Amino acid sequence: MTGFQGVIDDARECARLFRLGRDVEAGLAMVALVEAAQPLVELMQSDVQSSWNGLLGLMFNDQQAQNWLSLADYLEYEWVELLTAGQAV
């Protein structure tokens, strides 16, 4: 995974894995994804960081409830939108 665009691409791939029912593989990919995105988010404004923390909470709740489709939507849409908005600031 390389930089900002790599995180975006990997989020979309992780979402695809969840939609395909490959939840174990997707779960492992999501851990690596969060670890890769965290340093990028720490460079963004505090409101983006706050939104990031809220989004992670929602995603982990979905993961715990095994709601893979909702989790995939968060990854593909809200995650990407949040990182893109934070990058533009």
GROMACS elastic network, one bead per residue, 0.5 to 0.9 nm:
[ bonds ]
;  ai    aj funct       b0    kb
    1     4     6  0.87511   500
    1     5     6  0.85619   500
    1     7     6  0.64148   500
    1     9     6  0.86513   500
    1    10     6  0.73291   500
    1    33     6  0.85317   500
    1    36     6  0.76675   500
    2     5     6  0.70471   500
    2     7     6  0.71027   500
    2    36     6  0.88274   500
    3     6     6  0.53537   500
    3     7     6  0.64487   500
    3     8     6  0.89458   500
    3    36     6  0.82887   500
    3    37     6  0.85996   500
    3    40     6  0.82594   500
    4     7     6  0.52556   500
    4     8     6  0.64680   500
    4     9     6  0.88001   500
    4    37     6  0.78423   500
    4    40     6  0.73929   500
    4    83     6  0.82482   500
    4    84     6  0.87352   500
    4    87     6  0.83515   500
    5     8     6  0.50344   500
    5     9     6  0.61264   500
    5    10     6  0.84796   500
    6     9     6  0.50966   500
    6    10     6  0.59851   500
    6    11     6  0.84792   500
    7    10     6  0.50842   500
    7    11     6  0.60545   500
    7    12     6  0.86942   500
    7    33     6  0.66141   500
    7    34     6  0.88413   500
    7    36     6  0.69236   500
    7    37     6  0.63808   500
    7    80     6  0.86965   500
    8    11     6  0.51528   500
    8    12     6  0.64612   500
    8    13     6  0.87769   500
    8    76     6  0.83848   500
    8    79     6  0.81806   500
    8    80     6  0.59264   500
    8    83     6  0.79648   500
    8    84     6  0.85576   500
    9    12     6  0.52537   500
    9    13     6  0.63023   500
    9    14     6  0.86601   500
    9    80     6  0.89709   500
   10    14     6  0.59850   500
   10    15     6  0.84835   500
   10    29     6  0.81545   500
   10    30     6  0.87175   500
   10    33     6  0.69363   500
   11    14     6  0.50544   500
   11    15     6  0.61701   500
   11    16     6  0.86322   500
   11    29     6  0.86612   500
   11    30     6  0.76555   500
   11    33     6  0.68572   500
   11    72     6  0.87664   500
   11    75     6  0.56283   500
   11    76     6  0.61990   500
   11    79     6  0.75861   500
   11    80     6  0.74058   500
   12    15     6  0.50575   500
   12    16     6  0.62620   500
   12    17     6  0.87886   500
   12    72     6  0.82077   500
   12    75     6  0.66267   500
   12    76     6  0.50649   500
   12    77     6  0.85566   500
   12    80     6  0.82332   500
   13    17     6  0.63606   500
   13    18     6  0.88185   500
   13    26     6  0.85707   500
   13    29     6  0.88921   500
   13    76     6  0.84411   500
   14    17     6  0.51023   500
   14    18     6  0.64208   500
   14    19     6  0.87481   500
   14    25     6  0.84848   500
   14    26     6  0.53486   500
   14    27     6  0.80773   500
   14    29     6  0.62496   500
   14    30     6  0.65090   500
   14    33     6  0.84429   500
   14    72     6  0.74042   500
   14    75     6  0.74712   500
   14    76     6  0.83284   500
   15    18     6  0.51541   500
   15    19     6  0.62708   500
   15    20     6  0.86961   500
   15    26     6  0.74869   500
   15    30     6  0.89358   500
   15    68     6  0.85517   500
   15    69     6  0.82430   500
   15    71     6  0.73616   500
   15    73     6  0.69579   500
   15    74     6  0.82183   500
   15    75     6  0.57546   500
   15    76     6  0.58873   500
   16    19     6  0.50760   500
   16    20     6  0.62371   500
   16    21     6  0.88130   500
   16    22     6  0.87931   500
   16    26     6  0.83726   500
   16    72     6  0.69873   500
   16    76     6  0.84585   500
   17    20     6  0.50618   500
   17    21     6  0.64482   500
   17    22     6  0.52546   500
   17    23     6  0.67929   500
   17    25     6  0.72567   500
   17    26     6  0.53800   500
   17    27     6  0.89820   500
   17    72     6  0.82292   500
   18    21     6  0.51768   500
   18    22     6  0.55438   500
   18    23     6  0.52705   500
   18    24     6  0.86575   500
   18    25     6  0.83787   500
   18    26     6  0.57273   500
   18    27     6  0.81362   500
   18    68     6  0.54968   500
   18    69     6  0.67604   500
   18    71     6  0.75840   500
   18    72     6  0.58392   500
   19    22     6  0.74729   500
   19    23     6  0.83675   500
   19    68     6  0.66102   500
   19    69     6  0.58734   500
   19    71     6  0.89869   500
   19    72     6  0.64537   500
   20    23     6  0.80471   500
   21    24     6  0.86006   500
   21    26     6  0.86383   500
   21    68     6  0.75452   500
   22    25     6  0.56458   500
   22    26     6  0.60337   500
   22    27     6  0.85098   500
   23    27     6  0.57396   500
   23    28     6  0.85058   500
   23    66     6  0.85274   500
   23    68     6  0.73137   500
   24    27     6  0.50815   500
   24    28     6  0.63840   500
   24    29     6  0.86413   500
   25    28     6  0.53187   500
   25    29     6  0.62539   500
   25    30     6  0.86448   500
   26    30     6  0.59856   500
   26    31     6  0.87196   500
   27    30     6  0.50004   500
   27    31     6  0.64701   500
   27    32     6  0.89361   500
   27    63     6  0.81361   500
   28    31     6  0.52953   500
   28    32     6  0.66647   500
   28    33     6  0.86813   500
   29    32     6  0.52368   500
   29    33     6  0.60586   500
   29    34     6  0.87357   500
   30    34     6  0.61156   500
   30    35     6  0.85224   500
   31    34     6  0.53257   500
   31    35     6  0.63066   500
   31    36     6  0.86923   500
   32    35     6  0.51002   500
   32    36     6  0.61428   500
   32    37     6  0.86243   500
   33    36     6  0.51148   500
   33    37     6  0.60890   500
   33    38     6  0.85433   500
   34    37     6  0.51109   500
   34    38     6  0.59411   500
   34    56     6  0.87018   500
   35    38     6  0.54889   500
   35    39     6  0.76618   500
   36    39     6  0.66580   500
   36    40     6  0.76356   500
   37    40     6  0.52809   500
   37    41     6  0.62576   500
   37    42     6  0.87591   500
   37    83     6  0.85600   500
   38    41     6  0.51182   500
   38    42     6  0.62028   500
   38    43     6  0.89512   500
   39    42     6  0.51341   500
   39    43     6  0.67916   500
   40    43     6  0.55136   500
   40    44     6  0.70365   500
   40    83     6  0.84053   500
   40    87     6  0.84984   500
   41    44     6  0.51983   500
   41    45     6  0.81834   500
   41    48     6  0.74590   500
   41    49     6  0.61419   500
   41    52     6  0.76187   500
   41    83     6  0.74035   500
   41    86     6  0.75783   500
   41    87     6  0.86125   500
   42    45     6  0.79113   500
   42    46     6  0.84141   500
   42    49     6  0.67956   500
   43    46     6  0.89674   500
   43    49     6  0.87725   500
   43    86     6  0.89404   500
   43    87     6  0.89867   500
   44    47     6  0.83052   500
   44    48     6  0.63447   500
   44    49     6  0.66758   500
   44    83     6  0.89569   500
   44    86     6  0.57901   500
   44    87     6  0.70601   500
   44    89     6  0.75506   500
   45    48     6  0.54776   500
   45    49     6  0.64234   500
   45    50     6  0.88368   500
   45    86     6  0.71293   500
   45    89     6  0.76899   500
   46    50     6  0.60752   500
   46    51     6  0.85616   500
   47    50     6  0.50300   500
   47    51     6  0.61966   500
   47    52     6  0.84708   500
   47    86     6  0.89819   500
   48    51     6  0.50369   500
   48    52     6  0.59782   500
   48    53     6  0.86442   500
   48    82     6  0.71098   500
   48    83     6  0.81682   500
   48    85     6  0.81545   500
   48    86     6  0.59762   500
   49    53     6  0.62889   500
   49    54     6  0.87372   500
   49    86     6  0.86355   500
   50    53     6  0.51935   500
   50    54     6  0.64163   500
   50    55     6  0.86896   500
   51    54     6  0.50711   500
   51    55     6  0.60920   500
   51    56     6  0.85820   500
   51    82     6  0.77452   500
   52    55     6  0.50785   500
   52    56     6  0.61369   500
   52    57     6  0.86243   500
   52    79     6  0.80807   500
   52    82     6  0.73134   500
   52    83     6  0.85186   500
   53    56     6  0.51622   500
   53    57     6  0.63130   500
   53    58     6  0.88393   500
   54    57     6  0.51323   500
   54    58     6  0.64285   500
   54    59     6  0.87318   500
   55    58     6  0.51268   500
   55    59     6  0.61590   500
   55    60     6  0.86122   500
   55    74     6  0.78068   500
   55    78     6  0.78214   500
   55    79     6  0.75419   500
   56    59     6  0.50117   500
   56    60     6  0.60586   500
   56    61     6  0.84935   500
   56    79     6  0.89330   500
   57    60     6  0.52421   500
   57    61     6  0.61714   500
   57    62     6  0.86873   500
   58    61     6  0.51238   500
   58    62     6  0.63182   500
   58    63     6  0.86660   500
   58    71     6  0.83025   500
   58    74     6  0.83557   500
   59    62     6  0.51135   500
   59    63     6  0.61710   500
   59    64     6  0.86436   500
   59    70     6  0.81792   500
   59    71     6  0.56307   500
   59    72     6  0.88458   500
   59    74     6  0.67664   500
   59    75     6  0.80831   500
   60    64     6  0.60704   500
   60    65     6  0.84964   500
   60    71     6  0.82328   500
   61    64     6  0.51022   500
   61    65     6  0.61648   500
   61    66     6  0.84288   500
   61    67     6  0.85128   500
   61    71     6  0.88374   500
   62    66     6  0.58412   500
   62    68     6  0.69317   500
   62    69     6  0.88252   500
   62    70     6  0.67719   500
   62    71     6  0.57291   500
   63    67     6  0.60926   500
   63    68     6  0.67634   500
   63    70     6  0.89992   500
   63    71     6  0.67074   500
   64    67     6  0.77358   500
   65    68     6  0.84620   500
   66    69     6  0.87948   500
   66    71     6  0.85183   500
   67    70     6  0.56979   500
   67    71     6  0.62824   500
   67    72     6  0.87333   500
   68    72     6  0.59883   500
   68    73     6  0.85849   500
   69    72     6  0.50098   500
   69    73     6  0.62476   500
   69    74     6  0.87165   500
   70    73     6  0.50309   500
   70    74     6  0.62945   500
   70    75     6  0.86994   500
   71    74     6  0.50945   500
   71    75     6  0.62790   500
   71    76     6  0.86551   500
   72    75     6  0.50968   500
   72    76     6  0.60555   500
   72    77     6  0.83818   500
   73    76     6  0.51752   500
   73    77     6  0.57345   500
   73    78     6  0.73188   500
   73    79     6  0.87305   500
   74    77     6  0.55121   500
   74    79     6  0.59027   500
   74    80     6  0.84844   500
   75    78     6  0.62247   500
   75    80     6  0.68042   500
   76    79     6  0.62634   500
   76    80     6  0.60481   500
   76    81     6  0.84685   500
   77    80     6  0.54041   500
   77    81     6  0.59628   500
   77    82     6  0.84966   500
   78    81     6  0.50357   500
   78    82     6  0.59103   500
   78    83     6  0.85088   500
   79    82     6  0.52500   500
   79    83     6  0.62122   500
   79    84     6  0.84853   500
   80    83     6  0.52951   500
   80    84     6  0.59639   500
   80    85     6  0.84636   500
   81    84     6  0.51110   500
   81    85     6  0.59804   500
   81    86     6  0.84340   500
   82    85     6  0.51824   500
   82    86     6  0.60428   500
   82    87     6  0.84875   500
   83    86     6  0.50318   500
   83    87     6  0.59756   500
   83    88     6  0.86128   500
   84    87     6  0.50782   500
   84    88     6  0.63034   500
   84    89     6  0.89994   500
   85    88     6  0.52297   500
   85    89     6  0.67291   500
   86    89     6  0.54751   500
